[in-house]
Amino acid sequence: MTESADAPFAPPRLRSIGITSPLRWIGSGFADMLAAPAASLFYGSVLAVMGWALVTHYGGAIGLALTTGFLLIGPFLAVGIYDCSRQLTDDRRVDFPRTLTAWRANRPAIGFYALILMLSLAVWMRVSVVLVALLVPNGFESLVEFVELIARSPGMWAFLAIYLGIGAILAAFSFAISAIALPMLLDRTEMDAISAMIASFKAICENPRPMTVWAVLIVALIGAGFASWFAGLVVTVPLVGHATWHAYRDIVEPA
């Protein structure tokens, strides 16, 4: 025990993965959903209701920023889903109440990580409001009105391209530091947030093509959930969450 506690911190060792690995993660995530349907659908339902509530109660630029910024804080909101998969990986029956407080296993690191994600969301909200004020002088009251405005005003396509371009940069940053970071923090309580973010960034640098495929799959699945007026998030959010756990297990060698 003493030797283990005094041992220097060793960065996690990463594996190279194939370009089809993300499809395998999706398959493993679906299997986890079937193994723990109640817990999976609970988390999916909570996030779907959160998304619907944001759109219903916040309009204009703030509502648009909160809706599109959903992806930035998604990794933290899925901590309970990661814990479900961790318990299944250990051949245990899912203890649902435990998943609700799974973040306590590494409270300082996960809390610090959540703070960084919240700051990135705050930055995006400010940028979003400024872009709408500059490029959409008349504004809009709701997301439905925003979609209608884009459909009937060709000039809005320039705004949409700029908006999505800047949003993609922030989303790429969030993905780079979170692709495997939170599952790692949950699984390795000795890990600190900065080390986990660095490991996540290195995993993308060492596996650029498969991780790009994984990012596209995440955007497609969550986008499908949004397109169904958030109902699809009930399924797509836990699917992505479970798959993210398997991405971490596939990329990072056991301690």
Residue pairs with C-beta under 8 A, 6 or more apart in sequence:
9 190
9 195
11 195
11 198
11 199
12 184
12 188
12 191
12 199
12 252
12 253
12 255
13 252
13 253
14 199
14 202
14 203
14 206
14 251
14 252
14 253
15 250
15 251
15 252
15 253
16 206
16 207
17 207
17 210
17 250
17 251
18 210
19 209
19 210
19 213
20 210
21 210
21 214
21 247
21 250
22 210
22 213
22 214
22 217
22 243
22 247
24 246
24 250
25 214
25 243
25 244
25 246
25 247
25 250
26 217
26 239
26 243
28 242
28 243
28 246
29 85
29 238
29 239
29 240
29 241
29 242
29 243
29 244
29 245
29 246
30 239
30 242
32 40
32 84
32 85
32 88
32 242
32 245
32 246
33 40
33 41
33 235
33 238
33 239
33 242
35 88
35 94
36 84
36 88
36 94
38 96
39 80
39 81
39 84
39 94
39 96
39 99
40 81
40 84
40 238
40 242
41 234
41 235
41 238
42 96
43 78
43 80
43 81
43 237
43 238
43 241
44 233
44 234
44 235
44 236
44 237
44 238
45 234
47 74
47 77
47 233
47 237
48 225
48 230
48 231
48 232
48 233
48 234
48 237
49 230
50 77
51 67
51 70
51 225
51 226
51 230
51 233
52 229
52 230
54 63
54 66
54 67
54 70
55 63
55 67
55 142
55 143
55 230
58 66
59 140
59 141
59 142
59 143
60 132
60 139
60 140
60 141
60 142
61 128
61 129
61 131
61 132
61 133
61 139
62 125
62 129
63 142
63 143
64 128
64 132
64 143
64 146
65 124
65 125
65 128
65 129
66 125
67 143
67 226
68 124
68 128
68 167
69 121
69 124
69 125
69 128
70 222
70 226
71 171
71 174
71 218
71 219
71 222
72 117
72 120
72 121
72 124
72 170
72 171
72 174
73 114
73 117
73 118
73 120
73 121
74 222
74 237
74 240
75 117
75 174
75 178
75 181
75 182
75 244
76 110
76 113
76 114
76 117
76 182
78 182
78 237
78 238
78 240
78 241
78 244
79 102
79 103
79 110
79 182
79 186
80 99
80 100
80 102
81 99
81 237
81 238
81 241
81 242
81 245
82 102
82 182
82 183
82 186
82 241
82 244
82 245
83 98
83 99
83 102
83 186
84 94
84 99
84 242
85 241
85 242
85 245
85 246
86 183
86 186
86 187
86 245
87 93
87 94
87 95
87 98
87 99
88 94
89 245
89 249
102 186
103 110
103 111
103 186
105 186
105 189
106 185
106 186
106 188
106 189
106 191
108 192
109 185
109 191
109 192
109 193
109 196
110 182
110 185
110 186
110 193
112 192
112 193
113 178
113 181
113 182
113 185
113 193
113 196
113 197
116 177
116 193
116 197
117 174
117 178
120 170
120 173
120 174
123 170
124 167
124 170
127 166
127 170
128 163
128 167
131 159
131 162
131 163
131 166
132 139
133 139
135 158
135 159
135 162
135 163
136 149
136 156
136 159
140 146
140 149
149 156
150 156
150 157
150 160
171 219
172 215
175 204
175 215
175 218
176 200
176 201
176 204
177 197
177 200
177 201
178 197
178 200
179 200
179 203
179 204
179 211
179 214
179 215
179 244
179 247
180 196
180 199
180 200
180 203
180 244
180 247
180 248
180 251
180 252
181 193
181 196
181 197
181 199
181 200
182 196
182 244
183 244
183 245
183 247
183 248
183 249
184 191
184 196
184 199
184 200
184 248
184 252
185 191
185 193
185 196
187 248
188 255
199 252
203 211
203 251
203 252
204 211
207 251
214 247
218 240
221 236
221 239
221 240
222 233
222 236
222 237
222 240
224 232
224 236
225 231
225 232
225 233
225 234
225 235
225 236
225 237
226 232
226 233
